[in-house]
């Protein structure tokens, strides 16, 4: 079976600097930005942090 590689992103509340969550995306997928934007909306729906206050960025490499 082929080994899969992932890019790890983290979501941060820019108002407080608190880490919200991590998200791993398979490197074989092309639409990382679209998936990250959808997760921003999902975080808003779950915990009501304004989407404009949710920053996503690269985190340390996933295993």
Beta strands, then each sheet from edge to edge (+ up, - down):
strand 1: 6-13
strand 2: 19-26
strand 3: 54-58
sheet 1: 2+ 1- 3+
end
